[in-house]
């Protein structure tokens, strides 16, 4: 089928067997790496009992931070949420829609790779216009002016307190005396520099313009430089910012600022308390959703368009429905059920309306709103047997075991699979005597071909179990009047696992330590805004062990937030 | 406040630009009293997926539908019936070149075409396919970095869905692995260029901007002064600092209110799958590009239409008014998800129709550039418009005989009115060096540009292309 040719980079037919198409699977669970149930500290060399946490409250001493930038530019979403919180607005300004979009980075799943977040001329221009617009809006609203600059004994004191207090929140750390003096001078200048605003409001306006264009607002700046042991501990304000931008995608709240002012956030247990508190907010749900939206390539659902010739009853908005289902499933499983990655992989619960219920074959009467249901455990298990993943990785007529397989192998099992060679032949028109699987096998698993090495062993076996679901995600047992064959032997990080269907594959994924390591790795990349590095492996392995032991996703995030790599910097600069 | 001498250029179509002569924006040389100075420029338009030229495919032979009927002088007769006949009004200013690029191991034909198109360089990591990045700077960025006032970024503009294969925008690079973000909304591109959001420029505005900018520059300088910063952090902070613009650098040439409204209307659906809407946005980008080069804002603009394999844009069939299948499928002659799963009927003709869409868009650009009469010719004569393609043909992904359609001579550098199919290897890299030279880039010793692209590739000019 053409799809394999047209998306040739994703098709991954691989190189000839002699060059190999396969590499990069972390040898988790084998050798000395730390099998499930083993101490994380067995290699630490410290006399620390069951774990080698050291005595600084920062977690195991063998989990070291990778070198990273000192300047984490706010993403556009973070700019919106930060301005909203800074000014106490009921909703975002929407001004970031005029910022130029950030570029994608090859090989990095998420949109927050800190090194790629630059301020070029086009973005500077966007920031400048937005700062002017925000400042004008605030200055024209007496309630907003009063909120950012409460009354004081006199106007000079009021101005100074505005600069000091608002500035601390804008820069996410106390201003220095020199900075206060500079902005007070700017305030004074501003009082006569607007045609349509005068006096105190004009001073507020110019200071806002200045602060919102400052690098101390636009970047999370990490200044700490004192090396203690093998790390540079972050100060409490830096920790507050890391924590709030990780779990809320926005600036610290008052409670975090209070804790930072008391220098309480240098200790893992104090951070744990705040992390748990932040996770109770709907803001954290949005962050978890954003992570999975990118990991699971949910954007592909906008392109779902089942052929009316094949699926005349498929809803026209199938992609949108499946997206909403996924969002509800995540919220429910992670936040209401305190579910783990294993639960996401194997749950038989989901949310359906009438149209989705029909596709799933769920009996009963449903309306237009999504409600929670239990799916047939003989047909469904987990997120990859839900309609979204299945329909997004199909053509409009046929399931696509190659793309389904590549996705699971690369993004869920973190296997490295090479790109296919150029000029691979297009997929022939379907043969009515073949099942879809037989057609794929005939094209990609011919003995001696340059395709077979990757496809037969690594890619296709992840996709064949999902032949039990058609291009709309509906369950099927027949294909072209022949029985569907969903059996395969999937090569998981812990080793090959024979499965008879997608249900067993879901169970196998949930039981594989490498799959949990892969999930932990992705969360680390998302939290740290950089690619996974070798030095991260100790932390990733520990998180994977716990996740395999049913650590909830929320707890996994907390463990990340209280880890040594999260609370410190590497003495080595990028 | 600097003094501005203003010269009004009336376009033939009544499209008026107020074209100032801003002393602060000159790059070298001395002023000629009363004369606006248009430095050579390059505007690139990028098409994916090759063109409908003569080829043998696995479903049959296809005739020539793109290139002129013979090499040498381009005439209305040699263009007749080919996609390039959309440009017949400009045939005397065309230089149609088939160039040969490299078989770099990007791991994917689309990546190989898109990433080397303006860089002439291979990947950061070989064989990465959809995860690839180019390992060098693109020529449009090089032109901006060396020739624009204060090294201002060249304009990189994008129309169509900015997602999908190769991550959407993918042709312009700041350096190895450092892909640039585009301006997607033409109105944002216009506002970025103007630097003033509809405000009247007053002394108070100038002072406000200066006060804030000076403060921010001081803060940036303080951060940059730290000896512990990594090279990567220094580079990012310096990029930010250099981006800060004072009002003295603001363009005083602008569109009228009516023209801005027209631009906004064209620009409305820049993020669309509908080819007609995307082409409207491209035309809006072209209006911005013309304004930008005419006003001296930049010496280089790159306009990308569609993502890495343009797999989301569906162009309309001018004969039926219906949307065709997505361009990528047409370019491969096959469709994976209709009721038959078979070839797209007459896909080569549909590809030809898409080539005509691009040709018409290119004509729009040339028409706009031609409207401005300068003492030495037209605005088009002062620079180059270059229509490039990632590949020569869709089914094969070939990098040989890539269509690079140049219009304008950059003040007499390039031959005009000719079709040349180069036969030597690596003529693509040589052509990019020629384009750099034409626009004003020079080698370290002041001669023709000879250091752009992969170090192992030849850089010498192609004699047949020189005027």
Interface residues (C-beta under 8 A of the other chain):
Chain A: X1 X2 X3 X5 X6 X7 X8 X9 X10 X12 X15 X67 X69 X70 X71 X98 X99 X100 X101 X102 X103 X104 X105 X106 X107 X115 X116 X118 X119 X120 X121 X122 X123 X124 X125 X126 X128 X129 X132 X133 X182 X186 X189 X190 X193 X194 X195 X206 X209 X210 X213 X214 X215 X216 X221 X225 X299 X303 X305 X307 X309 X310 X395 X396 X397 X398 X418 X419 X420 X422 X423 X425 X426 X427 X429 X430 X573 X574
Chain B: X58 X107 X108 X109 X110 X111 X112 X124 X125 X127 X128 X129 X130 X131 X132 X133 X152 X153 X162 X163 X165 X166 X167 X168 X169 X178 X179 X180 X181 X182 X183 X184 X185 X188 X189 X191 X192 X195 X197 X202 X204 X207 X208 X211 X212 X215 X216 X219 X220 X223 X228 X229 X230 X231 X232 X233 X236 X237 X239 X240 X242 X243 X244 X245 X309 X311 X312 X328 X329 X332 X334 X335 X336 X337 X338 X339 X340 X341 X342 X343 X396 X397
